[in-house]
Each structure stands twice: as C-alpha cells, then as structure tokens.
Amino acid sequence: MNKLKGIVKDIKTTGSINIVEIDIKGEIFKTVFLEGLKDIKKGQEIFIIFKETEVPLGKNLSGEISLSNRFECKITNIEKGKLLTKVILDFEGEKIISIITTSSVERMNLKKDDKVIAFIKANEVALMEV
C-alpha cells in the first residue's frame, strides 16, 4: 500500500458527497467520500493511502484527462515479471509503487530515470489519521 503524508486544505460537501483536498509537497490530491466525514478538519495532518495497482502511468502525454490526481515522478527501478511489473517511482523524495502490465511497460518503453505522470482516481484514495 502506498502512503503519503499531507495537510487537509479544503473539504467540500453537498448532500452525502464529500471531496477532501490534501496538499502533499505542493501537489493537491483529492479524495471522494460518499458518507459523512467524522473527525477530519482543515489544517490537519493526514495520510493518503492507495493500492499499487491503482496507479496507472503516462508518458509523453498531451491534452486533458479527467483524473485530478496526477503528479510527475521519476522511475527509480523496474522489476519485470512475466505478466505484471512493479515500477518504483520517486515523487519529491517519496517512494510510490505502481503495478502495471509488463506489456504496458514494454509498449511505453519505460526505463529507469524516465519521467512519468502517475495517476490515482479520487475514489481510490483513502485517508488515515497521522
């Protein structure tokens, strides 16, 4: 499980839908909750957590995409398997792991030191108190 520490910057609520914005190293990450938030407050330190399999990667992108959680990383290591590959990323000194298909790694010609964009859907991000 990937885990990054940040500060709650904003909480938007309408009905039972909540969007929490978390500042992590100057990047704003968003998460969506469909139920009420319990003890989360603006200015609070909090961890975001997300699965390695929920981190798709992009390279040489242009145009718009609806995913709000996108951040530039550098590939520090690639561990290829027959079907799946573990891509180890550096985001501002923080380690993030992405598990994608080996065929995607080969198609994208990913290699160590490449700059890539990592994505996470807002509904795939969970919060954990520090």
C-alpha positions in Angstrom: 0.0 0.0 0.0 1.3 3.5 -0.9 1.1 6.1 1.8 1.9 9.8 1.6 1.5 12.5 4.4 -0.1 15.8 3.7 -2.2 18.6 5.1 -6.0 18.9 4.6 -6.5 22.1 2.6 -10.3 22.0 1.9 -13.4 19.9 2.4 -16.3 20.4 0.0 -19.7 18.8 0.9 -23.0 18.5 -0.9 -25.6 16.1 0.4 -23.7 12.9 1.2 -20.8 13.6 -1.2 -17.5 14.9 0.2 -14.4 15.9 -1.6 -11.3 16.4 0.5 -8.2 18.2 -0.9 -4.9 17.3 0.6 -1.6 19.2 -0.1 1.3 16.9 -0.4 4.6 18.6 -1.3 2.8 21.3 -3.2 0.6 19.0 -5.2 -3.2 18.9 -4.4 -4.6 15.4 -4.1 -8.4 14.8 -3.9 -10.4 12.0 -2.4 -14.2 11.4 -2.7 -16.3 10.1 0.2 -19.9 9.2 -0.2 -20.7 9.3 3.5 -20.1 11.9 6.2 -16.6 12.7 7.4 -16.0 12.1 11.1 -13.0 13.9 12.5 -11.3 15.4 9.5 -10.6 19.1 9.7 -8.8 21.7 7.6 -5.2 22.1 8.5 -5.0 18.6 9.9 -2.0 16.3 9.0 -3.3 13.2 7.4 -2.0 10.2 5.3 -3.5 9.3 2.0 -3.3 5.6 1.1 -3.8 3.9 -2.2 -3.1 0.5 -3.7 -0.1 -0.1 -6.0 -2.5 -1.5 -8.6 -4.4 1.8 -8.7 -1.5 3.9 -10.0 -1.6 4.0 -13.9 1.3 5.7 -15.6 1.5 8.1 -18.5 4.5 9.2 -20.7 4.7 11.9 -23.3 1.1 13.0 -22.7 -0.7 15.9 -24.3 -4.3 17.0 -23.9 -6.7 16.8 -21.0 -7.8 14.0 -18.8 -10.5 13.8 -16.1 -8.3 12.4 -13.4 -7.5 15.1 -10.9 -4.8 13.2 -9.0 -1.8 13.4 -11.3 1.8 14.0 -10.4 5.2 13.8 -12.0 7.6 11.1 -10.9 10.9 9.6 -11.8 11.3 5.9 -12.3 14.0 4.6 -9.9 13.6 0.9 -10.6 11.6 -1.6 -12.7 11.0 -5.2 -11.5 9.6 -7.0 -14.5 7.5 -10.1 -14.2 6.0 -12.3 -16.8 2.6 -10.6 -16.7 3.0 -7.7 -14.2 5.7 -5.3 -13.5 6.5 -3.3 -10.3 7.6 0.2 -11.2 9.2 2.1 -8.3 8.8 5.8 -8.5 10.2 8.9 -6.7 7.7 11.7 -6.0 9.6 14.6 -4.4 11.7 12.1 -2.3 8.7 9.8 -1.5 8.6 6.2 -2.8 5.5 5.2 -4.7 4.9 1.8 -6.3 2.9 1.2 -9.4 2.0 -2.3 -10.6 1.1 -2.4 -14.3 1.2 -5.0 -17.0 4.6 -5.9 -18.4 3.2 -5.4 -21.9 2.4 -1.8 -21.0 5.9 -1.3 -19.7 7.3 -2.6 -23.0 4.9 -0.7 -25.2 5.7 2.5 -23.4 9.4 1.7 -23.4 9.7 2.6 -19.7 13.2 2.6 -18.2 15.0 3.8 -15.1 15.3 7.6 -14.8 12.3 8.2 -17.1 9.9 11.0 -16.1 6.3 9.8 -16.0 3.0 11.0 -14.8 1.3 8.9 -12.1 -2.5 9.0 -11.8 -4.9 8.0 -9.0 -8.7 8.2 -9.2 -10.1 10.2 -6.4 -12.4 7.4 -5.3 -9.4 5.1 -4.9 -7.7 7.3 -2.3 -8.4 6.6 1.4 -7.5 8.7 4.4 -5.7 7.6 7.6 -5.0 9.8 10.6 -1.4 10.5 11.4 
